[in-house]
Amino acid sequence: MSNPELLTQLRQLSRADKFQLLQFLTAELAKDEGIIIGNEAAEIIGAVHTSHLAAEQLMKLLEIEQKQTQNV
């Protein structure tokens, strides 16, 4: 399947399916990078599809993680 075909099919997914796919891909990318997503991060990612504030919470978590990485 080519990328344009895949993108066309992805656009047809429901909102919930898109968030599940996003969650899956995020976990796969983290695994590839050797990053272990803790329970707090996993809960925030999982809440994205049920909360309008989830994106803001995720950004805060990423900022905290980035600051911790810079201080190491």
All heavy atoms as TSV, in Angstrom:
chain	resi	resn	atom	element	x	y	z
A	1	MET	N	N	0.853	-1.176	0.000
A	1	MET	CA	C	0.000	0.000	0.000
A	1	MET	C	C	0.899	1.239	0.000
A	1	MET	O	O	1.825	1.341	0.789
A	1	MET	CB	C	-0.894	-0.013	1.243
A	1	MET	CG	C	-1.777	1.212	1.357
A	1	MET	SD	S	-2.831	1.247	2.815
A	1	MET	CE	C	-3.866	-0.148	2.530
A	2	SER	N	N	0.609	2.155	-0.879
A	2	SER	CA	C	1.411	3.376	-0.955
A	2	SER	C	C	0.975	4.371	0.127
A	2	SER	O	O	-0.103	4.259	0.697
A	2	SER	CB	C	1.261	4.020	-2.329
A	2	SER	OG	O	-0.055	4.508	-2.479
A	3	ASN	N	N	1.835	5.343	0.388
A	3	ASN	CA	C	1.510	6.361	1.399
A	3	ASN	C	C	0.231	7.129	1.068
A	3	ASN	O	O	-0.583	7.344	1.969
A	3	ASN	CB	C	2.672	7.319	1.584
A	3	ASN	CG	C	3.705	6.769	2.536
A	3	ASN	OD1	O	3.487	5.752	3.197
A	3	ASN	ND2	N	4.839	7.424	2.597
A	4	PRO	N	N	0.028	7.565	-0.200
A	4	PRO	CA	C	-1.236	8.262	-0.482
A	4	PRO	C	C	-2.469	7.392	-0.213
A	4	PRO	O	O	-3.480	7.882	0.294
A	4	PRO	CB	C	-1.117	8.610	-1.979
A	4	PRO	CG	C	0.347	8.692	-2.210
A	4	PRO	CD	C	0.951	7.640	-1.325
A	5	GLU	N	N	-2.370	6.099	-0.521
A	5	GLU	CA	C	-3.499	5.188	-0.239
A	5	GLU	C	C	-3.720	5.064	1.255
A	5	GLU	O	O	-4.851	5.072	1.740
A	5	GLU	CB	C	-3.236	3.806	-0.842
A	5	GLU	CG	C	-3.257	3.775	-2.350
A	5	GLU	CD	C	-2.793	2.437	-2.906
A	5	GLU	OE1	O	-2.038	1.710	-2.209
A	5	GLU	OE2	O	-3.171	2.129	-4.035
A	6	LEU	N	N	-2.618	4.933	1.985
A	6	LEU	CA	C	-2.718	4.820	3.441
A	6	LEU	C	C	-3.328	6.082	4.039
A	6	LEU	O	O	-4.220	6.022	4.897
A	6	LEU	CB	C	-1.330	4.562	4.044
A	6	LEU	CG	C	-1.254	4.454	5.559
A	6	LEU	CD1	C	-2.132	3.306	6.058
A	6	LEU	CD2	C	0.176	4.259	5.998
A	7	LEU	N	N	-2.862	7.251	3.578
A	7	LEU	CA	C	-3.393	8.515	4.101
A	7	LEU	C	C	-4.884	8.660	3.800
A	7	LEU	O	O	-5.656	9.139	4.635
A	7	LEU	CB	C	-2.607	9.694	3.530
A	7	LEU	CG	C	-1.152	9.793	4.001
A	7	LEU	CD1	C	-0.452	10.932	3.279
A	7	LEU	CD2	C	-1.068	9.966	5.504
A	8	THR	N	N	-5.291	8.224	2.630
A	8	THR	CA	C	-6.709	8.280	2.279
A	8	THR	C	C	-7.528	7.420	3.236
A	8	THR	O	O	-8.585	7.844	3.725
A	8	THR	CB	C	-6.912	7.800	0.824
A	8	THR	OG1	O	-6.201	8.676	-0.040
A	8	THR	CG2	C	-8.378	7.800	0.447
A	9	GLN	N	N	-7.024	6.226	3.545
A	9	GLN	CA	C	-7.751	5.348	4.463
A	9	GLN	C	C	-7.743	5.910	5.883
A	9	GLN	O	O	-8.740	5.803	6.600
A	9	GLN	CB	C	-7.161	3.947	4.435
A	9	GLN	CG	C	-7.460	3.227	3.139
A	9	GLN	CD	C	-7.110	1.754	3.199
A	9	GLN	OE1	O	-6.555	1.279	4.175
A	9	GLN	NE2	N	-7.438	1.042	2.149
A	10	LEU	N	N	-6.634	6.504	6.287
A	10	LEU	CA	C	-6.554	7.065	7.639
A	10	LEU	C	C	-7.548	8.217	7.814
A	10	LEU	O	O	-8.142	8.374	8.881
A	10	LEU	CB	C	-5.132	7.544	7.937
A	10	LEU	CG	C	-4.083	6.454	8.085
A	10	LEU	CD1	C	-2.695	7.066	8.248
A	10	LEU	CD2	C	-4.410	5.543	9.242
A	11	ARG	N	N	-7.733	9.003	6.769
A	11	ARG	CA	C	-8.674	10.126	6.850
A	11	ARG	C	C	-10.114	9.652	7.041
A	11	ARG	O	O	-10.948	10.382	7.541
A	11	ARG	CB	C	-8.572	10.988	5.593
A	11	ARG	CG	C	-7.337	11.839	5.552
A	11	ARG	CD	C	-7.322	12.792	4.361
A	11	ARG	NE	N	-6.091	13.539	4.339
A	11	ARG	CZ	C	-5.088	13.326	3.475
A	11	ARG	NH1	N	-5.212	12.413	2.533
A	11	ARG	NH2	N	-3.987	14.032	3.542
A	12	GLN	N	N	-10.385	8.429	6.661
A	12	GLN	CA	C	-11.739	7.895	6.769
A	12	GLN	C	C	-12.045	7.316	8.152
A	12	GLN	O	O	-13.187	6.970	8.447
A	12	GLN	CB	C	-11.963	6.822	5.697
A	12	GLN	CG	C	-11.896	7.380	4.294
A	12	GLN	CD	C	-11.928	6.295	3.236
A	12	GLN	OE1	O	-12.040	5.123	3.524
A	12	GLN	NE2	N	-11.837	6.713	1.981
A	13	LEU	N	N	-11.017	7.199	9.001
A	13	LEU	CA	C	-11.228	6.645	10.337
A	13	LEU	C	C	-12.064	7.591	11.185
A	13	LEU	O	O	-12.057	8.804	10.977
A	13	LEU	CB	C	-9.883	6.415	11.031
A	13	LEU	CG	C	-8.967	5.347	10.438
A	13	LEU	CD1	C	-7.638	5.342	11.191
A	13	LEU	CD2	C	-9.621	3.982	10.512
A	14	SER	N	N	-12.731	7.029	12.165
A	14	SER	CA	C	-13.473	7.850	13.116
A	14	SER	C	C	-12.475	8.594	14.009
A	14	SER	O	O	-11.290	8.247	14.063
A	14	SER	CB	C	-14.369	6.978	13.993
A	14	SER	OG	O	-13.564	6.189	14.860
A	15	ARG	N	N	-12.961	9.592	14.694
A	15	ARG	CA	C	-12.111	10.371	15.606
A	15	ARG	C	C	-11.472	9.452	16.657
A	15	ARG	O	O	-10.281	9.536	16.930
A	15	ARG	CB	C	-12.954	11.449	16.281
A	15	ARG	CG	C	-12.180	12.395	17.150
A	15	ARG	CD	C	-13.099	13.530	17.629
A	15	ARG	NE	N	-12.359	14.550	18.304
A	15	ARG	CZ	C	-12.155	14.588	19.613
A	15	ARG	NH1	N	-12.677	13.661	20.376
A	15	ARG	NH2	N	-11.454	15.560	20.150
A	16	ALA	N	N	-12.277	8.572	17.236
A	16	ALA	CA	C	-11.774	7.655	18.266
A	16	ALA	C	C	-10.699	6.729	17.693
A	16	ALA	O	O	-9.668	6.485	18.337
A	16	ALA	CB	C	-12.921	6.839	18.845
A	17	ASP	N	N	-10.926	6.230	16.479
A	17	ASP	CA	C	-9.928	5.350	15.854
A	17	ASP	C	C	-8.633	6.103	15.562
A	17	ASP	O	O	-7.548	5.556	15.701
A	17	ASP	CB	C	-10.480	4.750	14.565
A	17	ASP	CG	C	-11.516	3.664	14.831
A	17	ASP	OD1	O	-11.580	3.155	15.970
A	17	ASP	OD2	O	-12.264	3.340	13.891
A	18	LYS	N	N	-8.752	7.371	15.166
A	18	LYS	CA	C	-7.549	8.179	14.919
A	18	LYS	C	C	-6.753	8.346	16.208
A	18	LYS	O	O	-5.527	8.260	16.201
A	18	LYS	CB	C	-7.919	9.543	14.338
A	18	LYS	CG	C	-8.395	9.477	12.897
A	18	LYS	CD	C	-8.833	10.846	12.393
A	18	LYS	CE	C	-9.373	10.774	10.986
A	18	LYS	NZ	N	-9.951	12.049	10.522
A	19	PHE	N	N	-7.440	8.582	17.326
A	19	PHE	CA	C	-6.724	8.730	18.597
A	19	PHE	C	C	-6.091	7.412	19.032
A	19	PHE	O	O	-4.978	7.393	19.553
A	19	PHE	CB	C	-7.639	9.276	19.690
A	19	PHE	CG	C	-7.767	10.770	19.634
A	19	PHE	CD1	C	-8.951	11.362	19.289
A	19	PHE	CD2	C	-6.693	11.584	19.927
A	19	PHE	CE1	C	-9.071	12.735	19.226
A	19	PHE	CE2	C	-6.785	12.964	19.868
A	19	PHE	CZ	C	-7.984	13.531	19.514
A	20	GLN	N	N	-6.778	6.306	18.785
A	20	GLN	CA	C	-6.179	5.006	19.118
A	20	GLN	C	C	-4.943	4.762	18.265
A	20	GLN	O	O	-3.936	4.254	18.756
A	20	GLN	CB	C	-7.194	3.883	18.909
A	20	GLN	CG	C	-8.258	3.842	19.984
A	20	GLN	CD	C	-9.260	2.742	19.744
A	20	GLN	OE1	O	-9.433	2.277	18.624
A	20	GLN	NE2	N	-9.933	2.333	20.808
A	21	LEU	N	N	-5.010	5.131	17.004
A	21	LEU	CA	C	-3.861	4.988	16.113
A	21	LEU	C	C	-2.717	5.886	16.578
A	21	LEU	O	O	-1.555	5.469	16.612
A	21	LEU	CB	C	-4.263	5.323	14.670
A	21	LEU	CG	C	-3.164	5.204	13.629
A	21	LEU	CD1	C	-2.643	3.773	13.546
A	21	LEU	CD2	C	-3.678	5.655	12.281
A	22	LEU	N	N	-3.056	7.118	16.956
A	22	LEU	CA	C	-2.045	8.052	17.464
A	22	LEU	C	C	-1.368	7.483	18.710
A	22	LEU	O	O	-0.142	7.535	18.851
A	22	LEU	CB	C	-2.704	9.401	17.781
A	22	LEU	CG	C	-1.805	10.466	18.371
A	22	LEU	CD1	C	-0.725	10.870	17.383
A	22	LEU	CD2	C	-2.623	11.668	18.770
A	23	GLN	N	N	-2.162	6.917	19.595
A	23	GLN	CA	C	-1.631	6.321	20.827
A	23	GLN	C	C	-0.689	5.160	20.475
A	23	GLN	O	O	0.398	5.041	21.044
A	23	GLN	CB	C	-2.799	5.830	21.673
A	23	GLN	CG	C	-2.459	5.528	23.092
A	23	GLN	CD	C	-3.707	5.240	23.891
A	23	GLN	OE1	O	-4.811	5.124	23.368
A	23	GLN	NE2	N	-3.552	5.119	25.185
A	24	PHE	N	N	-1.100	4.333	19.539
A	24	PHE	CA	C	-0.281	3.194	19.109
A	24	PHE	C	C	1.037	3.673	18.509
A	24	PHE	O	O	2.116	3.196	18.868
A	24	PHE	CB	C	-1.052	2.345	18.097
A	24	PHE	CG	C	-0.204	1.312	17.420
A	24	PHE	CD1	C	0.149	0.141	18.069
A	24	PHE	CD2	C	0.259	1.512	16.123
A	24	PHE	CE1	C	0.939	-0.807	17.450
A	24	PHE	CE2	C	1.042	0.574	15.492
A	24	PHE	CZ	C	1.395	-0.596	16.159
A	25	LEU	N	N	0.957	4.640	17.595
A	25	LEU	CA	C	2.164	5.130	16.936
A	25	LEU	C	C	3.102	5.826	17.916
A	25	LEU	O	O	4.322	5.680	17.827
A	25	LEU	CB	C	1.794	6.072	15.785
A	25	LEU	CG	C	1.109	5.405	14.591
A	25	LEU	CD1	C	0.660	6.459	13.579
A	25	LEU	CD2	C	2.021	4.390	13.935
A	26	THR	N	N	2.544	6.577	18.864
A	26	THR	CA	C	3.365	7.231	19.881
A	26	THR	C	C	4.110	6.197	20.707
A	26	THR	O	O	5.312	6.334	20.971
A	26	THR	CB	C	2.488	8.111	20.790
A	26	THR	OG1	O	1.816	9.075	19.978
A	26	THR	CG2	C	3.325	8.819	21.837
A	27	ALA	N	N	3.416	5.134	21.098
A	27	ALA	CA	C	4.061	4.070	21.880
A	27	ALA	C	C	5.142	3.374	21.056
A	27	ALA	O	O	6.226	3.056	21.567
A	27	ALA	CB	C	3.017	3.068	22.357
A	28	GLU	N	N	4.865	3.147	19.778
A	28	GLU	CA	C	5.861	2.500	18.910
A	28	GLU	C	C	7.092	3.385	18.728
A	28	GLU	O	O	8.223	2.898	18.786
A	28	GLU	CB	C	5.238	2.180	17.539
A	28	GLU	CG	C	4.260	1.030	17.575
A	28	GLU	CD	C	4.934	-0.299	17.923
A	28	GLU	OE1	O	5.960	-0.634	17.325
A	28	GLU	OE2	O	4.415	-0.989	18.826
A	29	LEU	N	N	6.887	4.685	18.522
A	29	LEU	CA	C	8.019	5.601	18.368
A	29	LEU	C	C	8.823	5.684	19.660
A	29	LEU	O	O	10.056	5.694	19.627
A	29	LEU	CB	C	7.520	6.995	17.961
A	29	LEU	CG	C	7.013	7.107	16.531
A	29	LEU	CD1	C	6.328	8.457	16.315
A	29	LEU	CD2	C	8.149	6.928	15.550
A	30	ALA	N	N	8.136	5.743	20.781
A	30	ALA	CA	C	8.826	5.783	22.073
A	30	ALA	C	C	9.647	4.515	22.268
A	30	ALA	O	O	10.800	4.569	22.702
A	30	ALA	CB	C	7.808	5.951	23.201
A	31	LYS	N	N	9.067	3.378	21.921
A	31	LYS	CA	C	9.776	2.105	22.044
A	31	LYS	C	C	11.017	2.109	21.155
A	31	LYS	O	O	12.092	1.691	21.583
A	31	LYS	CB	C	8.837	0.965	21.639
A	31	LYS	CG	C	9.241	-0.375	22.183
A	31	LYS	CD	C	8.336	-1.534	21.786
A	31	LYS	CE	C	6.906	-1.230	21.602
A	31	LYS	NZ	N	6.087	-2.362	21.142
A	32	ASP	N	N	10.876	2.596	19.938
A	32	ASP	CA	C	12.013	2.663	19.009
A	32	ASP	C	C	13.128	3.549	19.552
A	32	ASP	O	O	14.306	3.320	19.278
A	32	ASP	CB	C	11.579	3.203	17.646
A	32	ASP	CG	C	10.716	2.214	16.879
A	32	ASP	OD1	O	10.653	1.026	17.269
A	32	ASP	OD2	O	10.092	2.643	15.884
A	33	GLU	N	N	12.755	4.588	20.292
A	33	GLU	CA	C	13.730	5.524	20.853
A	33	GLU	C	C	14.227	5.079	22.221
A	33	GLU	O	O	15.027	5.770	22.854
A	33	GLU	CB	C	13.117	6.931	20.965
A	33	GLU	CG	C	12.746	7.537	19.625
A	33	GLU	CD	C	13.956	7.776	18.727
A	33	GLU	OE1	O	15.032	8.126	19.226
A	33	GLU	OE2	O	13.808	7.589	17.501
A	34	GLY	N	N	13.719	3.963	22.723
A	34	GLY	CA	C	14.136	3.472	24.025
A	34	GLY	C	C	13.526	4.245	25.168
A	34	GLY	O	O	14.046	4.239	26.280
A	35	ILE	N	N	12.426	4.913	24.894
A	35	ILE	CA	C	11.741	5.704	25.921
A	35	ILE	C	C	10.625	4.861	26.525
A	35	ILE	O	O	9.819	4.274	25.808
A	35	ILE	CB	C	11.146	6.986	25.314
A	35	ILE	CG1	C	12.252	7.862	24.736
A	35	ILE	CG2	C	10.327	7.743	26.349
A	35	ILE	CD1	C	11.752	9.018	23.903
A	36	ILE	N	N	10.619	4.811	27.837
A	36	ILE	CA	C	9.555	4.097	28.526
A	36	ILE	C	C	8.513	5.119	28.935
A	36	ILE	O	O	8.807	6.049	29.680
A	36	ILE	CB	C	10.098	3.350	29.765
A	36	ILE	CG1	C	11.127	2.313	29.319
A	36	ILE	CG2	C	8.958	2.711	30.540
A	36	ILE	CD1	C	11.893	1.683	30.465
A	37	ILE	N	N	7.312	4.957	28.409
A	37	ILE	CA	C	6.232	5.879	28.760
A	37	ILE	C	C	5.629	5.403	30.075
A	37	ILE	O	O	5.129	4.292	30.173
A	37	ILE	CB	C	5.161	5.932	27.661
A	37	ILE	CG1	C	5.761	6.499	26.380
A	37	ILE	CG2	C	3.976	6.771	28.104
A	37	ILE	CD1	C	4.797	6.569	25.221
A	38	GLY	N	N	5.728	6.256	31.091
A	38	GLY	CA	C	5.196	5.921	32.401
A	38	GLY	C	C	3.688	5.964	32.423
A	38	GLY	O	O	3.035	6.377	31.461
A	39	ASN	N	N	3.126	5.537	33.534
A	39	ASN	CA	C	1.669	5.511	33.667
A	39	ASN	C	C	1.057	6.886	33.487
A	39	ASN	O	O	0.012	7.013	32.862
A	39	ASN	CB	C	1.264	4.947	35.030
A	39	ASN	CG	C	1.475	3.459	35.091
A	39	ASN	OD1	O	1.584	2.808	34.055
A	39	ASN	ND2	N	1.544	2.930	36.290
A	40	GLU	N	N	1.713	7.918	34.023
A	40	GLU	CA	C	1.155	9.268	33.927
A	40	GLU	C	C	1.061	9.715	32.469
A	40	GLU	O	O	0.024	10.199	32.024
A	40	GLU	CB	C	2.013	10.248	34.721
A	40	GLU	CG	C	1.468	11.649	34.740
A	40	GLU	CD	C	2.333	12.586	35.567
A	40	GLU	OE1	O	3.083	12.107	36.424
A	40	GLU	OE2	O	2.252	13.784	35.336
A	41	ALA	N	N	2.134	9.499	31.716
A	41	ALA	CA	C	2.127	9.882	30.308
A	41	ALA	C	C	1.115	9.059	29.522
A	41	ALA	O	O	0.383	9.583	28.685
A	41	ALA	CB	C	3.518	9.712	29.710
A	42	ALA	N	N	1.044	7.764	29.785
A	42	ALA	CA	C	0.100	6.900	29.080
A	42	ALA	C	C	-1.337	7.321	29.371
A	42	ALA	O	O	-2.187	7.311	28.480
A	42	ALA	CB	C	0.317	5.447	29.476
A	43	GLU	N	N	-1.614	7.709	30.619
A	43	GLU	CA	C	-2.962	8.152	30.980
A	43	GLU	C	C	-3.325	9.441	30.256
A	43	GLU	O	O	-4.450	9.612	29.794
A	43	GLU	CB	C	-3.072	8.354	32.488
A	43	GLU	CG	C	-3.081	7.054	33.254
A	43	GLU	CD	C	-3.061	7.256	34.757
A	43	GLU	OE1	O	-3.256	8.392	35.227
A	43	GLU	OE2	O	-2.847	6.269	35.468
A	44	ILE	N	N	-2.369	10.349	30.151
A	44	ILE	CA	C	-2.628	11.619	29.460
A	44	ILE	C	C	-2.879	11.369	27.988
A	44	ILE	O	O	-3.828	11.902	27.410
A	44	ILE	CB	C	-1.467	12.610	29.680
A	44	ILE	CG1	C	-1.455	13.061	31.139
A	44	ILE	CG2	C	-1.601	13.812	28.759
A	44	ILE	CD1	C	-0.254	13.876	31.528
A	45	ILE	N	N	-2.050	10.530	27.374
A	45	ILE	CA	C	-2.244	10.221	25.955
A	45	ILE	C	C	-3.603	9.560	25.754
A	45	ILE	O	O	-4.339	9.875	24.825
A	45	ILE	CB	C	-1.103	9.332	25.429
A	45	ILE	CG1	C	0.204	10.127	25.408
A	45	ILE	CG2	C	-1.433	8.789	24.046
A	45	ILE	CD1	C	1.428	9.296	25.156
A	46	GLY	N	N	-3.981	8.671	26.646
A	46	GLY	CA	C	-5.258	7.990	26.537
A	46	GLY	C	C	-6.439	8.912	26.725
A	46	GLY	O	O	-7.524	8.670	26.204
A	47	ALA	N	N	-6.231	9.991	27.476
A	47	ALA	CA	C	-7.318	10.922	27.759
A	47	ALA	C	C	-7.550	11.924	26.632
A	47	ALA	O	O	-8.539	12.638	26.649
A	47	ALA	CB	C	-7.034	11.682	29.055
A	48	VAL	N	N	-6.665	11.951	25.659
A	48	VAL	CA	C	-6.768	12.944	24.588
A	48	VAL	C	C	-8.116	12.886	23.897
A	48	VAL	O	O	-8.720	13.916	23.598
A	48	VAL	CB	C	-5.629	12.771	23.568
A	48	VAL	CG1	C	-5.882	13.568	22.310
A	48	VAL	CG2	C	-4.313	13.180	24.186
A	49	HIS	N	N	-8.632	11.697	23.662
A	49	HIS	CA	C	-9.890	11.583	22.926
A	49	HIS	C	C	-11.117	11.838	23.792
A	49	HIS	O	O	-12.211	11.902	23.277
A	49	HIS	CB	C	-9.998	10.242	22.208
A	49	HIS	CG	C	-10.210	9.082	23.102
A	49	HIS	ND1	N	-9.205	8.508	23.815
A	49	HIS	CD2	C	-11.328	8.398	23.379
A	49	HIS	CE1	C	-9.687	7.510	24.499
A	49	HIS	NE2	N	-10.977	7.408	24.269
A	50	THR	N	N	-10.947	11.994	25.105
A	50	THR	CA	C	-12.105	12.234	25.958
A	50	THR	C	C	-12.079	13.604	26.610
A	50	THR	O	O	-13.028	13.973	27.287
A	50	THR	CB	C	-12.204	11.171	27.065
A	50	THR	OG1	O	-11.008	11.209	27.838
A	50	THR	CG2	C	-12.414	9.788	26.469
A	51	SER	N	N	-11.027	14.359	26.430
A	51	SER	CA	C	-10.907	15.630	27.123
A	51	SER	C	C	-10.422	16.721	26.175
A	51	SER	O	O	-9.449	16.533	25.449
A	51	SER	CB	C	-9.911	15.509	28.280
A	51	SER	OG	O	-9.642	16.776	28.819
A	52	HIS	N	N	-11.082	17.845	26.225
A	52	HIS	CA	C	-10.635	18.979	25.415
A	52	HIS	C	C	-9.374	19.604	26.006
A	52	HIS	O	O	-8.646	20.301	25.330
A	52	HIS	CB	C	-11.743	20.025	25.311
A	52	HIS	CG	C	-12.959	19.519	24.605
A	52	HIS	ND1	N	-12.960	19.218	23.268
A	52	HIS	CD2	C	-14.197	19.225	25.053
A	52	HIS	CE1	C	-14.149	18.771	22.910
A	52	HIS	NE2	N	-14.925	18.762	23.989
A	53	LEU	N	N	-9.111	19.331	27.275
A	53	LEU	CA	C	-7.927	19.893	27.926
A	53	LEU	C	C	-6.720	18.963	27.837
A	53	LEU	O	O	-5.637	19.300	28.282
A	53	LEU	CB	C	-8.234	20.183	29.401
A	53	LEU	CG	C	-9.347	21.188	29.661
A	53	LEU	CD1	C	-9.618	21.301	31.157
A	53	LEU	CD2	C	-8.997	22.532	29.088
A	54	ALA	N	N	-6.922	17.802	27.246
A	54	ALA	CA	C	-5.850	16.807	27.208
A	54	ALA	C	C	-4.628	17.304	26.453
A	54	ALA	O	O	-3.502	17.031	26.861
A	54	ALA	CB	C	-6.361	15.515	26.596
A	55	ALA	N	N	-4.828	18.000	25.365
A	55	ALA	CA	C	-3.687	18.494	24.594
A	55	ALA	C	C	-2.850	19.441	25.447
A	55	ALA	O	O	-1.621	19.385	25.430
A	55	ALA	CB	C	-4.162	19.190	23.330
A	56	GLU	N	N	-3.521	20.294	26.222
A	56	GLU	CA	C	-2.805	21.211	27.104
A	56	GLU	C	C	-2.045	20.431	28.175
A	56	GLU	O	O	-0.893	20.742	28.481
A	56	GLU	CB	C	-3.801	22.172	27.756
A	56	GLU	CG	C	-3.139	23.209	28.631
A	56	GLU	CD	C	-4.136	24.158	29.253
A	56	GLU	OE1	O	-5.200	24.392	28.669
A	56	GLU	OE2	O	-3.849	24.652	30.351
A	57	GLN	N	N	-2.678	19.394	28.721
A	57	GLN	CA	C	-2.011	18.576	29.735
A	57	GLN	C	C	-0.804	17.863	29.139
A	57	GLN	O	O	0.251	17.762	29.772
A	57	GLN	CB	C	-2.986	17.549	30.319
A	57	GLN	CG	C	-4.084	18.176	31.141
A	57	GLN	CD	C	-5.137	17.166	31.550
A	57	GLN	OE1	O	-5.310	16.148	30.885
A	57	GLN	NE2	N	-5.838	17.441	32.634
A	58	LEU	N	N	-0.955	17.368	27.919
A	58	LEU	CA	C	0.148	16.677	27.252
A	58	LEU	C	C	1.307	17.635	27.021
A	58	LEU	O	O	2.466	17.286	27.242
A	58	LEU	CB	C	-0.328	16.073	25.931
A	58	LEU	CG	C	0.706	15.302	25.129
A	58	LEU	CD1	C	1.298	14.155	25.955
A	58	LEU	CD2	C	0.081	14.749	23.861
A	59	MET	N	N	1.024	18.855	26.592
A	59	MET	CA	C	2.083	19.844	26.378
A	59	MET	C	C	2.809	20.139	27.677
A	59	MET	O	O	4.037	20.246	27.700
A	59	MET	CB	C	1.504	21.126	25.783
A	59	MET	CG	C	1.126	20.999	24.324
A	59	MET	SD	S	2.486	20.470	23.261
A	59	MET	CE	C	3.629	21.813	23.468
A	60	LYS	N	N	2.068	20.264	28.784
A	60	LYS	CA	C	2.713	20.516	30.079
A	60	LYS	C	C	3.641	19.367	30.448
A	60	LYS	O	O	4.757	19.577	30.918
A	60	LYS	CB	C	1.655	20.716	31.165
A	60	LYS	CG	C	0.941	22.041	31.068
A	60	LYS	CD	C	-0.090	22.177	32.172
A	60	LYS	CE	C	-0.850	23.485	32.020
A	60	LYS	NZ	N	-1.946	23.598	33.002
A	61	LEU	N	N	3.174	18.145	30.237
A	61	LEU	CA	C	4.001	16.975	30.553
A	61	LEU	C	C	5.259	16.959	29.700
A	61	LEU	O	O	6.359	16.710	30.202
A	61	LEU	CB	C	3.202	15.685	30.336
A	61	LEU	CG	C	3.997	14.404	30.550
A	61	LEU	CD1	C	4.408	14.260	32.008
A	61	LEU	CD2	C	3.204	13.202	30.111
A	62	LEU	N	N	5.101	17.250	28.407
A	62	LEU	CA	C	6.268	17.261	27.524
A	62	LEU	C	C	7.256	18.346	27.929
A	62	LEU	O	O	8.468	18.145	27.861
A	62	LEU	CB	C	5.820	17.449	26.072
A	62	LEU	CG	C	5.049	16.264	25.479
A	62	LEU	CD1	C	4.511	16.625	24.100
A	62	LEU	CD2	C	5.912	15.026	25.409
A	63	GLU	N	N	6.746	19.507	28.367
A	63	GLU	CA	C	7.635	20.581	28.829
A	63	GLU	C	C	8.381	20.157	30.086
A	63	GLU	O	O	9.576	20.416	30.228
A	63	GLU	CB	C	6.826	21.849	29.086
A	63	GLU	CG	C	6.335	22.512	27.812
A	63	GLU	CD	C	5.358	23.654	28.070
A	63	GLU	OE1	O	5.069	23.958	29.248
A	63	GLU	OE2	O	4.870	24.227	27.093
A	64	ILE	N	N	7.695	19.495	31.006
A	64	ILE	CA	C	8.343	19.017	32.234
A	64	ILE	C	C	9.415	17.993	31.887
A	64	ILE	O	O	10.539	18.056	32.397
A	64	ILE	CB	C	7.293	18.404	33.193
A	64	ILE	CG1	C	6.403	19.505	33.757
A	64	ILE	CG2	C	7.967	17.621	34.309
A	64	ILE	CD1	C	5.181	18.998	34.497
A	65	GLU	N	N	9.070	17.058	30.995
A	65	GLU	CA	C	10.036	16.029	30.592
A	65	GLU	C	C	11.245	16.667	29.921
A	65	GLU	O	O	12.382	16.266	30.152
A	65	GLU	CB	C	9.366	15.027	29.657
A	65	GLU	CG	C	8.233	14.262	30.276
A	65	GLU	CD	C	8.611	12.850	30.643
A	65	GLU	OE1	O	9.533	12.318	30.046
A	65	GLU	OE2	O	7.955	12.302	31.541
A	66	GLN	N	N	11.016	17.682	29.087
A	66	GLN	CA	C	12.107	18.353	28.395
A	66	GLN	C	C	13.015	19.067	29.387
A	66	GLN	O	O	14.238	19.003	29.280
A	66	GLN	CB	C	11.555	19.341	27.382
A	66	GLN	CG	C	12.621	19.969	26.512
A	66	GLN	CD	C	12.036	20.892	25.461
A	66	GLN	OE1	O	10.943	21.406	25.619
A	66	GLN	NE2	N	12.756	21.075	24.386
A	67	LYS	N	N	12.438	19.737	30.390
A	67	LYS	CA	C	13.243	20.420	31.407
A	67	LYS	C	C	14.067	19.418	32.198
A	67	LYS	O	O	15.227	19.660	32.505
A	67	LYS	CB	C	12.334	21.219	32.343
A	67	LYS	CG	C	11.789	22.470	31.702
A	67	LYS	CD	C	10.867	23.214	32.646
A	67	LYS	CE	C	10.226	24.410	31.925
A	67	LYS	NZ	N	9.216	25.053	32.759
A	68	GLN	N	N	13.454	18.260	32.527
A	68	GLN	CA	C	14.181	17.238	33.276
A	68	GLN	C	C	15.337	16.684	32.447
A	68	GLN	O	O	16.409	16.431	32.972
A	68	GLN	CB	C	13.228	16.106	33.692
A	68	GLN	CG	C	12.252	16.517	34.768
A	68	GLN	CD	C	11.228	15.437	35.083
A	68	GLN	OE1	O	11.055	14.492	34.336
A	68	GLN	NE2	N	10.533	15.599	36.199
A	69	THR	N	N	15.126	16.521	31.149
A	69	THR	CA	C	16.168	16.011	30.266
A	69	THR	C	C	17.317	17.008	30.167
A	69	THR	O	O	18.484	16.629	30.161
A	69	THR	CB	C	15.590	15.736	28.862
A	69	THR	OG1	O	14.520	14.799	28.990
A	69	THR	CG2	C	16.634	15.170	27.928
A	70	GLN	N	N	16.993	18.312	30.124
A	70	GLN	CA	C	18.020	19.343	30.020
A	70	GLN	C	C	18.840	19.460	31.305
A	70	GLN	O	O	19.994	19.838	31.270
A	70	GLN	CB	C	17.379	20.690	29.702
A	70	GLN	CG	C	16.806	20.749	28.310
A	70	GLN	CD	C	16.014	22.016	28.046
A	70	GLN	OE1	O	15.695	22.761	28.981
A	70	GLN	NE2	N	15.673	22.255	26.791
A	71	ASN	N	N	18.246	19.111	32.449
A	71	ASN	CA	C	18.928	19.209	33.733
A	71	ASN	C	C	19.790	17.988	34.044
A	71	ASN	O	O	20.519	17.989	35.014
A	71	ASN	CB	C	17.921	19.428	34.865
A	71	ASN	CG	C	17.276	20.797	34.776
A	71	ASN	OD1	O	17.868	21.736	34.252
A	71	ASN	ND2	N	16.060	20.910	35.275
A	72	VAL	N	N	19.694	16.940	33.230
A	72	VAL	CA	C	20.475	15.719	33.489
A	72	VAL	C	C	21.874	15.872	32.979
A	72	VAL	O	O	22.286	16.486	32.145
A	72	VAL	CB	C	19.804	14.493	32.840
A	72	VAL	CG1	C	20.676	13.257	32.968
A	72	VAL	CG2	C	18.464	14.256	33.469
